[in-house]
Amino acid sequence: MTTGHGLDYEGCNFLRQRLVMSTLSGKRLKVRNIRSKDDSPGLRDFEASFIRLLDKVTNGTRIEINQTGTVLFYQPGLLLGGTVDHDCNPQRSIGYYLEALVMLAAFMKTPLKATLRGVTNDPTDPSVDLLKATAIPLLKQFGVDGDGLEIKVLKRGMAPGGGGEVVFSCPVRRTLRPVQLTEPGKIKRIRGVAYSVRVSPQMANRIIDSARSVVNKFIPDIYIYTDHLKGTSSGKSPGFGLVLVAETQKGFFLSAELSSTPQGQGPTMLPEDLGRDCAKLLLEEIHRGGCVDSTNQSLALLFMTLGQQDVSKVLLGPLSPYSVEFLRHIRDFFQIMFKMESKPPLEDERKGGDKVLVTCVGVGFSNISKVIK
């Protein structure tokens, strides 16, 4: 609901989406009834930590939270950038915070260099490895490229203890370029990383063997690296996992990942099962198709919206529920509506859901705070 230059929402769902859009559009945001019926009402620690991170990368942001934490008022300031240090709350992984920073970083006043500490891999959020492999190439498609663009994993930290450390740096851009990403092309190779921390290095090899037993039937060009960290760079909790990325002939990336469940939080997973299940998830993602995988749909939609006043087209797989809600927020904050055409699957991939060709004219967003040299 819009009131004047601000927007009013209820409930804690999609809080991150709303805060990111509010920061980019400059519109005030008020969220009421945040878990008001809950036994412990109000904002969770990880949400408060996320709001603090936004405060660090902006200048002049006004944030008001009532005593119980059930009402949040957010008036965005200017995106400042620079060097930022943040300890992420271990309830969610660094990916939760990094996804939002990737959306904002190109529009800062000065290039961003953010050091984030906490959990690098957990079963809930996209891991740092996944964002490094898929979000960075997507930024380049929209013209955010150059020497300064990278995600570096200095230390790994599994849930629940954390102890990981990641550096994300990104150059600033005045404008984004419109894109026409409509031909994904066939899969040409699969790459991956099997990581293990504070467990036997053999775990990673077991994961790779079982993942290969599935994907080798699909394509022969597969290379999965092992990443075994010990000592200070291995964080505080044991665990292992796998990130797989399929690259198409046209240079698009589709990904899948799985991470072991933290100790005491559910049944333990064997490395063999994890490898096999992750490989199946990747094949499912390939089956869904499109030029952008389901993790990065929202990033592509946002950058299409913020592009020049020109037509952008992207072919996506079936939209995830998160992306559907994201489109609603784009309509609220930027008054942009997407044209959507359903593309029925080709003969040889009949069982896949319909792909969606999304088209929009960008709002011509310009980075007003970028220093002109």
C-alpha positions in Angstrom: 0.0 0.0 0.0 1.4 3.4 -1.0 1.1 6.5 1.2 2.6 9.7 -0.2 6.2 8.8 -1.0 6.3 5.8 1.3 5.0 2.3 1.3 3.3 0.4 4.1 3.5 -3.4 4.5 2.5 -5.9 7.1 4.4 -8.9 8.4 8.0 -10.2 8.2 7.9 -11.9 4.8 10.2 -10.6 2.1 11.7 -8.0 4.4 15.0 -8.1 2.6 13.4 -7.5 -0.8 11.5 -4.5 0.6 14.5 -2.9 2.2 16.7 -3.3 -1.0 13.9 -1.8 -3.2 13.4 1.0 -0.7 17.1 1.9 -0.7 17.3 1.9 -4.5 14.0 3.8 -5.1 14.5 6.3 -2.3 10.9 5.6 -1.0 10.2 5.4 2.7 9.1 2.0 4.1 7.0 1.1 7.1 6.5 -2.5 8.1 4.0 -3.3 10.8 3.0 -6.4 12.7 6.3 -8.1 12.4 5.6 -11.5 14.0 3.2 -9.8 16.3 1.3 -13.0 17.1 4.6 -14.9 17.8 5.8 -16.1 21.2 8.9 -14.0 20.6 7.5 -11.1 18.5 9.5 -8.6 16.4 12.6 -8.7 14.3 15.0 -11.6 14.5 18.7 -11.0 15.2 19.7 -11.8 11.6 17.2 -9.2 10.3 18.5 -6.6 12.7 22.0 -7.5 11.5 20.9 -7.0 7.9 19.5 -3.6 8.7 22.8 -2.6 10.4 24.7 -3.7 7.2 22.4 -1.4 5.1 23.1 1.4 7.5 26.9 0.9 7.1 26.7 1.1 3.2 24.5 4.1 3.2 24.7 7.7 4.5 21.8 9.5 6.1 19.5 6.5 6.5 16.9 6.8 9.3 15.8 3.6 11.0 13.2 3.5 13.7 12.1 0.3 15.4 9.6 0.2 18.2 10.4 -1.4 21.6 8.9 -4.8 20.8 10.5 -4.8 17.3 7.1 -5.3 15.6 7.2 -2.0 13.7 10.0 -0.9 11.4 10.3 2.5 9.8 13.1 2.9 7.2 14.0 6.1 5.3 16.8 5.3 2.9 19.8 7.6 2.6 22.4 7.7 -0.2 24.4 4.6 -1.1 27.9 5.4 0.0 30.0 2.2 -0.5 33.7 2.3 0.5 35.3 -0.3 2.8 32.8 -2.1 5.1 33.3 -4.7 7.8 30.4 -6.7 9.1 29.9 -9.6 11.4 26.8 -11.4 10.0 24.5 -13.1 12.4 25.1 -16.9 12.2 21.3 -17.6 12.1 21.6 -17.1 8.4 24.6 -17.6 6.1 26.7 -14.8 4.5 24.8 -15.5 1.2 21.7 -13.9 2.8 23.5 -10.6 3.2 25.6 -10.9 0.1 22.6 -11.4 -2.3 21.4 -7.9 -1.2 24.8 -6.3 -1.5 25.2 -7.7 -5.0 22.0 -5.9 -5.9 23.1 -2.6 -4.5 26.9 -2.5 -5.0 27.0 -1.1 -8.6 25.0 2.0 -7.5 27.3 3.2 -4.6 29.2 6.5 -4.6 32.5 4.8 -4.3 33.5 1.2 -5.2 32.4 -1.2 -2.4 34.8 -3.5 -0.6 32.9 -5.5 2.0 34.4 -8.0 4.4 31.6 -10.3 5.8 32.2 -12.8 8.6 29.9 -15.6 9.6 28.5 -18.8 8.1 29.7 -19.3 4.5 27.7 -22.5 3.7 24.4 -23.6 5.2 21.4 -25.6 3.9 19.1 -22.5 3.7 20.7 -19.7 1.8 22.7 -19.6 -1.4 26.3 -20.2 -0.5 29.1 -17.8 -1.3 30.5 -20.3 -3.8 27.2 -20.3 -5.7 27.0 -16.5 -5.9 30.6 -16.3 -7.0 29.9 -18.8 -9.9 26.5 -17.4 -11.0 25.8 -13.9 -9.8 29.2 -12.4 -10.9 28.8 -13.5 -14.6 25.2 -12.1 -14.5 26.5 -8.7 -13.3 28.9 -8.7 -16.3 26.0 -9.2 -18.7 24.5 -6.0 -17.5 27.7 -4.1 -17.9 29.0 -4.3 -14.3 32.5 -5.6 -14.9 36.1 -4.7 -14.6 39.1 -5.6 -12.3 37.4 -4.8 -9.1 34.5 -7.3 -9.4 35.1 -10.5 -7.3 34.0 -12.6 -4.3 36.9 -14.2 -2.4 36.4 -16.9 0.2 39.2 -16.4 2.8 37.9 -18.8 5.4 35.0 -21.2 5.4 32.6 -21.4 8.2 29.8 -24.0 8.4 26.6 -23.6 10.4 25.9 -23.3 13.3 29.3 -21.9 14.5 30.4 -19.9 11.5 33.8 -18.4 11.6 34.0 -17.9 7.8 35.3 -14.8 6.1 34.4 -13.5 2.6 35.5 -10.3 0.7 33.2 -8.9 -1.9 34.4 -6.0 -4.1 32.5 -4.3 -6.9 33.1 -1.3 -9.1 30.4 1.4 -9.5 28.5 2.1 -12.7 26.5 5.2 -13.8 24.0 3.1 -15.7 23.2 -0.5 -16.6 22.9 -1.7 -20.1 19.8 -3.3 -21.5 20.1 -7.0 -22.3 18.7 -9.6 -24.7 19.3 -13.0 -23.1 16.9 -15.2 -25.0 19.1 -18.1 -26.3 20.6 -20.2 -23.5 22.3 -22.7 -25.8 23.2 -26.3 -24.9 25.2 -27.3 -21.8 28.9 -27.7 -22.7 30.5 -28.4 -19.3 30.0 -28.8 -15.6 32.3 -27.5 -12.9 32.0 -27.8 -9.2 33.6 -27.5 -5.8 33.3 -30.2 -3.1 34.3 -28.7 0.2 35.0 -30.3 3.6 35.9 -28.5 6.8 36.9 -30.1 10.2 36.1 -33.6 8.8 38.2 -36.1 6.9 39.4 -34.9 3.4 38.1 -38.2 2.1 34.5 -36.8 2.5 35.0 -34.5 -0.5 36.3 -37.4 -2.7 33.3 -39.5 -1.7 30.9 -36.7 -2.7 32.6 -36.3 -6.1 32.4 -40.0 -6.9 28.7 -40.2 -6.2 28.0 -36.9 -8.1 29.9 -38.1 -11.1 28.0 -41.4 -11.1 24.9 -39.3 -12.0 26.1 -36.4 -14.2 28.6 -38.5 -16.3 25.6 -40.1 -18.1 24.6 -36.5 -19.1 27.9 -35.0 -20.3 31.6 -36.1 -20.2 33.2 -32.7 -19.6 33.1 -32.5 -15.8 35.6 -31.2 -13.3 34.9 -31.0 -9.6 37.6 -29.4 -7.4 38.1 -30.4 -3.8 38.5 -27.7 -1.2 39.6 -29.0 2.1 40.4 -26.4 4.7 42.0 -27.0 8.1 43.3 -25.0 11.0 42.2 -21.4 11.4 40.7 -21.1 7.9 38.1 -23.9 8.5 35.7 -22.0 10.8 34.2 -23.4 14.0 31.9 -26.2 12.9 32.4 -29.4 10.9 30.6 -30.0 7.7 30.8 -30.7 3.9 28.9 -29.9 0.8 29.0 -29.5 -3.0 28.3 -26.7 -5.5 27.8 -27.7 -9.1 27.6 -25.2 -12.0 26.7 -26.1 -15.6 27.9 -23.7 -18.3 26.0 -23.3 -21.6 27.6 -22.7 -25.1 26.3 -19.1 -24.9 28.1 -18.4 -21.6 25.2 -18.7 -19.1 25.4 -20.6 -15.8 22.9 -22.8 -14.1 23.7 -24.1 -10.6 22.7 -26.3 -7.7 24.2 -27.0 -4.3 23.7 -29.0 -1.1 25.3 -28.6 2.3 25.4 -31.1 5.2 22.9 -30.4 8.0 24.5 -28.8 11.1 25.1 -31.1 14.0 22.0 -31.8 16.1 19.6 -30.1 13.6 18.2 -33.1 11.8 19.4 -36.5 10.4 23.0 -36.7 9.2 23.5 -37.0 5.5 26.1 -39.4 4.0 28.5 -37.8 1.5 27.4 -40.3 -1.1 23.7 -39.2 -0.7 24.6 -35.5 -0.8 26.7 -35.9 -4.0 24.0 -37.8 -5.7 21.1 -35.5 -4.6 23.1 -32.4 -5.6 23.7 -33.8 -9.1 20.0 -34.6 -9.5 19.2 -31.0 -8.4 21.6 -29.7 -11.1 19.9 -31.8 -13.8 16.5 -30.5 -12.6 17.8 -26.9 -12.9 19.1 -27.7 -16.4 15.7 -29.1 -17.2 14.0 -25.9 -16.0 16.3 -24.1 -18.4 16.4 -20.4 -19.2 19.4 -18.1 -19.3 19.4 -17.4 -15.5 19.0 -20.1 -12.8 16.3 -19.9 -10.2 18.6 -18.5 -7.5 19.4 -15.4 -9.6 16.0 -14.7 -11.2 15.3 -11.8 -8.9 18.7 -10.2 -9.6 18.1 -10.4 -13.4 14.6 -8.9 -12.9 15.9 -6.0 -10.8 18.7 -5.1 -13.2 16.2 -5.2 -16.1 14.0 -2.8 -14.2 16.9 -0.4 -13.4 18.3 -0.5 -17.0 18.2 2.2 -19.6 14.8 3.3 -21.1 15.2 0.5 -23.6 13.8 -3.0 -24.0 15.4 -5.8 -22.0 14.4 -9.5 -22.6 15.4 -12.5 -20.6 14.4 -16.1 -20.9 13.8 -17.7 -17.5 12.8 -21.1 -16.3 9.5 -21.4 -14.4 9.3 -18.5 -12.0 10.1 -19.3 -8.3 7.6 -18.1 -5.7 10.3 -15.7 -4.5 10.6 -14.1 -8.0 6.8 -13.7 -8.2 6.8 -11.7 -5.0 9.8 -9.8 -6.3 7.8 -8.7 -9.4 5.0 -7.4 -7.1 7.5 -5.3 -5.2 9.0 -4.0 -8.4 5.5 -2.8 -9.4 5.1 -1.2 -6.0 8.4 0.6 -5.8 9.2 1.4 -9.5 5.7 1.2 -11.2 7.2 -1.2 -13.8 5.2 -4.1 -15.2 6.8 -6.9 -17.1 5.4 -8.5 -20.2 5.5 -12.3 -19.9 5.2 -14.8 -22.6 5.1 -18.5 -21.9 7.5 -20.5 -24.1 6.4 -24.2 -24.3 9.2 -26.6 -24.0 10.8 -28.1 -27.1 10.0 -31.7 -28.2 13.1 -33.2 -26.4 12.3 -31.6 -23.1 8.6 -32.1 -22.9 8.4 -32.8 -19.2 9.9 -29.4 -18.2 7.6 -26.6 -17.2 7.0 -23.7 -19.5 9.8 -21.2 -19.8 9.0 -17.6 -19.4 10.2 -14.8 -21.7 10.1 -11.6 -19.6 10.3 -8.2 -21.3 10.3 -4.8 -19.8 11.5 -1.2 -20.5 13.9 0.0 -17.9 13.2 3.0 -15.7 16.5 4.6 -16.8 17.9 4.5 -13.3 21.0 6.6 -13.0 23.6 6.4 -10.2 23.4 10.0 -9.0 26.0 9.6 -6.3 28.8 8.2 -8.5 31.8 10.5 -8.5 32.4 11.8 -12.0 36.1 11.8 -12.9 
